Amino acid sequence: MKNYIVQYYLDERNMALVSILVGVVLMVGMYLVWKLTSPNAFKKGLSYAIFGAAIFFTITGSVYSGYCQYKIYQTAKFTQTDRALHAFEMDRIEKVLESSYLAGFISFSLMVVIGITMPIFVPSPVLKGVAVGLIIIGIAGLFVETYSMDKNAEYKQKIARLTF
């Protein structure tokens, strides 16, 4: 059972590393856009949103990667039987699926809603850029949360089939 848990955290760590990479790519991309194109208010607003997302992805990816590495180390020290670990892991993944995604779905959905409504109430070119950035980040975040939830549901099904 330890091998399944370790593999779960290895997969999670890899997704965290992808998050870091996305953050770095967004930072480099925004830098290149600023250097290679003429400045305007819309681009300024868009870059605020994208840069904020880049910082968010880089920091959260780094923190979560470290957490996953810690959980891999901790799993190696488990002394429980496979049956006990299986029961523990089933309980843990059920809690993840029940509660861990609500905040992400709400946050990313709010980004999309705010991005759609912001230009209606505040018709500034800078804020239109921020709004487009929020919509892009929100939609991307909803896809990532859905992908993560599906991967965890698959993991739950996989370990539910195990017998000890």
C-alpha positions as CSV (number, residue, x, y, z in Angstrom):
1,M,0.0,0.0,0.0
2,K,2.9,2.3,0.7
3,N,3.9,2.2,-3.0
4,Y,0.4,3.5,-4.0
5,I,0.6,6.3,-1.5
6,V,4.2,7.2,-2.6
7,Q,3.2,7.2,-6.3
8,Y,0.2,9.4,-5.5
9,Y,2.5,12.0,-3.9
10,L,5.0,11.7,-6.7
11,D,2.3,12.5,-9.2
12,E,1.1,15.4,-7.1
13,R,4.6,16.7,-6.8
14,N,5.0,16.5,-10.6
15,M,1.9,18.6,-11.0
16,A,3.3,21.1,-8.5
17,L,6.5,21.3,-10.6
18,V,4.4,21.9,-13.7
19,S,2.7,24.8,-11.7
20,I,6.2,26.3,-11.0
21,L,7.1,25.9,-14.7
22,V,3.8,27.6,-15.8
23,G,4.5,30.5,-13.4
24,V,8.0,31.0,-14.8
25,V,6.8,30.7,-18.4
26,L,4.1,33.4,-17.6
27,M,6.7,35.7,-16.1
28,V,9.1,35.3,-19.1
29,G,6.2,35.6,-21.5
30,M,5.0,38.9,-20.0
31,Y,8.6,40.2,-19.9
32,L,9.0,39.4,-23.6
33,V,5.6,41.0,-24.5
34,W,6.6,44.2,-22.7
35,K,10.0,44.2,-24.4
36,L,8.9,43.3,-27.9
37,T,5.6,45.2,-28.3
38,S,4.6,48.8,-27.9
39,P,3.1,49.8,-24.5
40,N,-0.6,50.4,-24.0
41,A,-3.1,50.5,-21.2
42,F,-4.8,47.2,-22.1
43,K,-1.5,45.3,-22.1
44,K,-0.6,47.0,-18.8
45,G,-3.7,45.7,-17.2
46,L,-3.4,42.2,-18.7
47,S,0.2,42.0,-17.5
48,Y,-0.9,42.8,-13.9
49,A,-3.3,39.9,-13.9
50,I,-0.9,37.5,-15.7
51,F,2.0,38.5,-13.4
52,G,-0.1,38.0,-10.3
53,A,-1.0,34.5,-11.6
54,A,2.6,33.8,-12.3
55,I,3.6,34.6,-8.8
56,F,0.7,32.6,-7.4
57,F,1.5,29.5,-9.5
58,T,5.2,29.7,-8.7
59,I,4.7,30.1,-4.9
60,T,1.9,27.6,-4.5
61,G,3.7,25.1,-6.7
62,S,6.9,25.4,-4.7
63,V,5.1,25.1,-1.3
64,Y,3.0,22.1,-2.5
65,S,6.0,20.4,-4.1
66,G,7.8,20.6,-0.7
67,Y,4.7,19.3,1.1
68,C,4.5,16.3,-1.3
69,Q,8.2,15.6,-0.8
70,Y,7.6,15.6,3.0
71,K,4.6,13.2,2.6
72,I,6.7,10.8,0.5
73,Y,9.4,10.8,3.3
74,Q,6.7,10.4,5.9
75,T,5.0,7.5,4.0
76,A,8.3,5.6,3.9
77,K,8.3,5.6,7.7
78,F,4.8,4.2,8.1
79,T,4.8,1.0,10.2
80,Q,1.1,0.1,9.9
81,T,-0.2,-2.9,8.0
82,D,-1.3,-2.6,4.5
83,R,-4.9,-3.1,5.7
84,A,-4.6,-0.2,8.1
85,L,-2.9,2.0,5.5
86,H,-5.6,1.2,3.0
87,A,-8.4,2.2,5.4
88,F,-6.5,5.4,6.3
89,E,-5.8,6.3,2.6
90,M,-9.4,5.6,1.6
91,D,-10.6,7.9,4.3
92,R,-8.1,10.6,3.4
93,I,-8.9,10.6,-0.3
94,E,-12.6,10.7,0.3
95,K,-12.1,13.8,2.4
96,V,-10.0,15.3,-0.4
97,L,-12.7,14.7,-2.9
98,E,-15.5,16.0,-0.6
99,S,-13.9,19.3,0.5
100,S,-10.6,20.2,-1.2
101,Y,-12.0,21.5,-4.5
102,L,-14.8,23.9,-3.3
103,A,-12.5,26.8,-2.6
104,G,-10.7,26.5,-5.9
105,F,-13.9,26.2,-7.9
106,I,-15.4,29.2,-6.1
107,S,-12.2,31.3,-6.5
108,F,-11.7,30.5,-10.2
109,S,-15.4,31.0,-11.0
110,L,-15.4,34.3,-9.3
111,M,-12.4,35.4,-11.4
112,V,-14.4,34.6,-14.5
113,V,-17.5,36.4,-13.3
114,I,-15.5,39.5,-12.1
115,G,-13.6,39.5,-15.4
116,I,-16.8,39.5,-17.4
117,T,-18.6,42.1,-15.3
118,M,-15.6,44.5,-14.5
119,P,-15.5,46.2,-17.9
120,I,-19.3,46.9,-17.7
121,F,-19.0,48.9,-14.5
122,V,-15.5,50.3,-14.9
123,P,-14.7,50.9,-18.6
124,S,-11.0,51.6,-18.2
125,P,-8.5,50.1,-20.7
126,V,-6.2,49.0,-17.9
127,L,-9.1,47.3,-16.1
128,K,-10.2,45.7,-19.4
129,G,-6.8,44.1,-19.6
130,V,-7.1,42.9,-16.0
131,A,-10.5,41.6,-16.8
132,V,-9.3,39.5,-19.8
133,G,-6.4,38.2,-17.6
134,L,-8.9,37.2,-14.9
135,I,-11.1,35.4,-17.4
136,I,-8.1,33.5,-18.8
137,I,-6.8,32.6,-15.4
138,G,-10.2,31.6,-14.1
139,I,-11.0,29.3,-17.0
140,A,-7.5,27.7,-16.8
141,G,-7.9,27.3,-13.1
142,L,-11.3,25.6,-13.5
143,F,-9.8,23.2,-16.0
144,V,-6.9,22.4,-13.7
145,E,-9.2,21.8,-10.7
146,T,-11.4,19.5,-12.8
147,Y,-8.4,17.6,-14.0
148,S,-7.1,17.2,-10.4
149,M,-10.5,16.1,-9.1
150,D,-10.7,13.5,-11.9
151,K,-7.2,12.2,-11.1
152,N,-8.1,11.9,-7.4
153,A,-11.3,10.1,-8.3
154,E,-9.3,7.6,-10.4
155,Y,-6.9,7.1,-7.6
156,K,-9.7,6.4,-5.2
157,Q,-11.2,3.9,-7.6
158,K,-7.8,2.2,-8.0
159,I,-7.1,1.8,-4.3
160,A,-10.8,0.8,-3.6
161,R,-10.2,-2.3,-5.8
162,L,-7.3,-3.4,-3.7
163,T,-7.8,-6.1,-1.1
164,F,-5.6,-6.8,1.9
